[in-house]
Amino acid sequence: MERRTIPVAGMSCNGCEENVKNALRNLEGVTRIEADHETDTVELVAEDDVADDDIEAAIENAGYDVTA
């Protein structure tokens, strides 16, 4: 298991946080998700084999931007 912190732009409320969390829940191997629109971050715990590209795609498909 690996803890990851991902910067996400576009979250402005608790509803946005829920949208991102719901998108990431669909990824197999993701076990814990915390989204915070005030800090523009998502913290998650995932299996080592969950690809960063898959996480980024799930967030972007939910309508938000992963920032570097």
N, C-alpha and C positions, 0 to 999 in steps of 0.2 A: 504494500500500500504506500502511496505517495501523496503528500499534501501539496496542493498547487494553489497559487494565488494568480488570478488572471485579471488584468485591468479591462474594464468594460465601459464603453461610452454609450450614453443614450438612456440609461436608467434614471428616472426622475421621481419614482414613487414606490410604495410597497407593492403595487400591482405589477410594476416592471420587474421587481425582484422575483415575484412569483412566476412571471413569464419565463425568466431565465432559468429558474430552478426547475420548472416543469420540463423545459427543453432538455436540460442536462439529466433529469431523471430517466429519460428514455435511453440513455447510453448505458449499455451493460458494463459493469465494473466500477461505476461511480456510486459511492456509498454514502457520502455526506456532502451537502451543499449549503453554503451560506452566501447570500448575495446582499450587498449593501450599496444602496443608491447614493448615500452620502459620501462614501469613499470611492465610489465607482470601481468596486472590486467584487470578484466572486472567488470564494475560497472553497475548494473541494478536496475530498479524499477519494482517490481512484486507484485501481489496480495499475501496476507498472505498465501493462500492455495497452492501456487506453491512450490512444494517440492524441497529441496536442491538436492536430489538424481536425480530428473528429469533435473535440471539445469546441474548438473555434467555429466549426461549421454549425454545430447545434446552436450556439449563441447567436451567430449571424442569421441563421434561419428563423430565429425568434424575433429578429428585427433590431438587433443591437450590434455594436461594433467592438471587436477586440482590438485594443490599442497596445502599442509596444512601450 
